Amino acid sequence: MLIVACWRWTGVNILYFLAGLQSIDTELYEAASIDGANKWQQFVKISVPLLKPTSVYVLTISIYAGLSMFLESFMLWKGNNSPQNIGLTIVGYLYRQGIEKRAMGYACAAGLVLLFTGDHDYWIWFGNSLLLTVITVVLTLLVSSFVAYGFAAYDFKGKNFFFVIVPIILSIPFEVIMLPLYSQISKWGMMDSYVSIILPFLAHASTIFFFRQYLLGLPKSLIEAGRIDGCTEYGIFFKLIAPIMKPAFSAMAILNGMNA
């Protein structure tokens, strides 16, 4: 479970630290090299101290996102009724005590002391939140970026019509489609599984819209140059477009992680 917790934010955190490293003046490393410092000494003496703001930020958002997961597990197991509480997260436990059992005093107290006791399977709930968040964020960024890239880089029949559907979806509150979505997932026989809380959110409308607007600013000559060099369409995306989208990926990873 600890391995899952550590792995959760690995991909996104690499982007954060990469952005932080790029802001460090390379002349500092050159000066240290002239003074005889090896790579490890440069990392410890230069990189680590200058990455403190990034480290604090990454630690903060990782803790917040892991502790805030509730909606998906609540819908998946019909209201915190997962077998042996395997889907019960911290917020779900507080909801059970405060709302379902009407023990508001106990729920308030539990919310304050739960982090400091191991009597309530805390690490199981925390692990569930970590696992679902990392899978959902990674797959959502991947699928949404593919869709947005199609809207921005290609011309096809019905392109504008299909894109208009995206902002229309954004205007629909999730509560409106929550029950129909629950009914459909139940008919497909996907209840009591992680797939049912990951699959419906892979193509996120707001993420697609954001990526598409970001990609519109990229010159199409870059894509054409990749094709001339013999690169495949997937190769163009992963080798040319994805590196340029790192800031967009970072922003959407934060937002999707907080809402996952």
N, C-alpha and C positions, 0 to 999 in steps of 0.2 A: 504493500500500500504506500509506503514511503517512496518507493521507486516511481510509482504513478504520480505522486504529488510533485516530485522533483521534475518529472518529464513533462508535466502539464504545460508549462509556459516556455519550454526550451526554445522552440522555433521563434516565437514572438520576441522573447527576451534577447535572442541573438541579434535581432534587428535593432532593438533599443541600444544594446551595447555597441553595435556596429556604428550606429548614428553618433553615439557618444565618442567613439574612437576617432571618427572622421573629423570631429571638431577640435581634436588635439593637434597642435602645431607640430609638424614633422621635424622642425628644426630642433625641438627638444630631444628627440631620439638621436638625431645626428650629433648633437653636442655631447650627449651621454656616451655615444659610441666612440667619439674622439677621446673622451676622458677614460676609456677602457671598460665601460660597463657592458656586460653581456646582455643577451635578450631577456633572461629571467630578471636580472636587476633592473632593466628598463621597465619591465612590466610591473614589478613591485613598487619601484620608486617613482614612476611617472604615471603609468596607466591607471593603476588602482586608486591613487589619491585623486586624480582628476576625474575619475568615473564615480565618485561618491554620490553626486546628485542623481545620476542615472540609476545607481544601485538602490538608493532610497526609494526612488519612484517605482522601480520594478517590484521591490519588496512590498510596497504599499498596495499597488493595484492587484498583485497576485493574491494577497491575503483577502482583500475586499471581495474580489470576484469569487473566490472559493467559498466564502462564508455567506454569499447572498443568493445562492441558487435555491429555487423553490418551485416555480411554476411547472417546469417540465416533469419533475418527479411526482408532483401532486396530480397532474393529469394522467401520467402513465399508469400509476397504481391506484387510480380511483380514490384519491384523497388520502395519501399517506398510509395506505393499507398494503404495502409491499410485503412479501413473505420474509419473515425474520428481520424485517426492517432494513433490507438491503438497499432500498431506494430512499430511505429517510435521511434528509439533510438536516442541517442545524436549524434553518428557518422553518422547515417542515415540522421539526420537533416542537419548536416554540408555538407554531400554529396549532398543533394537536393539543398542547396543554392549555393554551390561552383561549382558543376559539372553540374547538370541538368539545373539550372537557370543561370549559368555562373556569379554569383555574388561573385567573389572570395574575394573581399574586405569585403563584409558583412559576408561571411563565416569565414574568418580569425578573424574578430572582435567578431563574435558570439562564436567562440571556446574559446575565452578568458573570456568573460563576462557571458556566459550562466549559469555558476554555481552560479552566484550571483543575478540572477533575476528569478522571477516566472511567467514571461509573456508568456512563450512558452511551457507550460505544461511539464516542465522539469521532475517532479516527475513521470508522466505517462511513459515517455521514460525510465527513470531510473528503474522504477518498471518492465517494460517489460524485460529489460536486466537482472535484478536480477532473475526474475522468470524463464526465459529460461535457464540461466546459472546453477542454482542450480538443476533443474530437469535433465538437460542434463548430468551434472557431476556425480550425484548420480547414475543414471541409467547406464551410460557408465561404471563406475567403477564396478557396480554389474554384468552386463552382461559380460564384458571383463574378469573379474576375474573368472567367471564360465567357460568360454571357455578356458582360460589359464590353469586353474586347471585340466580340462579334458585332455589337451595335456601333462601336466607334470606328472599327477598321474595315468593315466589309459593307458592300452595297448589295442588298437583296430585296426581292419583292415583298412588300408589306413591312419593311423595316420600321418606318415611322409609326405605323399603326400598332405594331407590337410594343414599341418603346412607350407609346402613350399609355399603354396598360400599366406600365411600371409606376408612374406617379398616381394613377388611379388606385392601385393596390395600396400605396402609401397612405391614401386618405381614408382607408377602411380600418376602423379600430379592430385590434386583435380579438376583443371580446365578442365581436359580431360573428367571426368565423370559428371561435373556439369550440362551440358545441358541435357544429357540422364537421369540423376536423376530428373531434373526438369520436363522433359517430362513424366517420369513414375509416379511421384507424381500427376501430372495433370490428367493422365488417371485414376488413382485410385480415383479421386474425393476428394483428401485430401488438396487441396489448401485452403488458408485462414484459416488455423488451426495451432495450436502449434504442433500437432502431426507430421506434415510434416517436421518440422525442428528438431525434436527430434529423431524420429524413424530411419532415415537413418544413424545416427551416434552412435547408441547404442553399436555395436561391433566395436570398434576402433582398427585398425590393429596394430598401434604402442603400444597401451596400452596392447593388448593381448601379443605381443612379449615381452614387458618388464616384465609383470607378469609371463609369462611362464619361462623366464630366471631366475627370482627371485625364483620361486617355485622349479626349478631343484636342488637348493642347500639344500632343506629340506629333511631330512631322511624319506624314505617311511615307516620305522618302526613306525613312529608316527601315520601314517594313519592306519596301521595294528593294532596298540595297541587300537586305537579308535574303530575299528570294533570288536575286541575281547571283549571290554567292552560293546558291544551292541549298540554303537552309530550308527545312520543312516548316509548315505552319506552326506546329508545336514547338519546333526549335526556335523560331522567331519569338514566340511568346515567352518561353522559359529563359532564353539567352539574351534577348534584347529588351522585351517589354517588362518582364517581371523585375529585373534589377532597377529599372527606372521607376517602377511603382512602389518601391520600398517605403517611402513616406506614407503613401496611401494605404498600403498594407498595415503599417504600424497604427495609423489612426483608426482604421476599421477593426483591427484586432482588439484594440482597447474597448471600443464601443460594443462590439459583439460579445467580448468576454464579460463585460459588466452586465449585459442583458441575458447571458446564457444561463 
